Amino acid sequence: LYSDKYQLTNKLEDLELGIENIEMALAVPVIDMFSRSMLLRNMATFLRLRAIENNGNMEDLQRAVSVAEESLRILPTKHNEIPVTLDCLADALRSRYENGGGFEDLQRAVTVEQEAERLAPRDFEERPVLMSHLSIMVNLRFSVLQEPEDVERALEKIEEALALTPSDHRWTAGFLD
């Protein structure tokens, strides 16, 4: 709920409360692995957002990557949440790159997001988001390497995302931006 509240208020205190609540939940010893993975994924998202709010706090970004990796590591191999968890890891890597991390973070973000897209079923509800994120990451890589195929790939992915999304959907405007 704190992530929803943060989206409405944009207040750092909502992220802080979300992180505190997740840390308390993770301390419960009888938590099942799926729930633990989802809590870790949410924690990674909160940490990444807090880092952005705090001018790219590298400690939060490092932790976001580690927590997202742990979330992924404890999911069963064929679990349907793997694409979204990979996306979370890719977002953390991209944010770390954008805030002073090395180019290898961006390269890995692209690779991880490609894997998320590859594993997502064709009818996966979040598939357009995965494609949009991949487009953003490949376009970022283009800004560094100036490889024309990166621009083509970025455009291809955003066009695919748009084709899968109804024109009146809340995601459409973001994809067109």
Secondary structure, 3 states (H helix, E strand, C coil): CHHHHHHHHCCHHHHHHHHHHHHHHHCCCCCCHHHHHHHHHHHHHHHHHHHHHCCCCHHHHHHHHHHHHHHHHCCCCCCCCHHHHHHHHHHHHHHHHHCCCCHHHHHHHHHHHHHHHHHCCCCCCCHHHHHHHHHHHHHHHHHHHCCHHHHHHHHHHHHHHHHCCCCCCHHHHHHHC
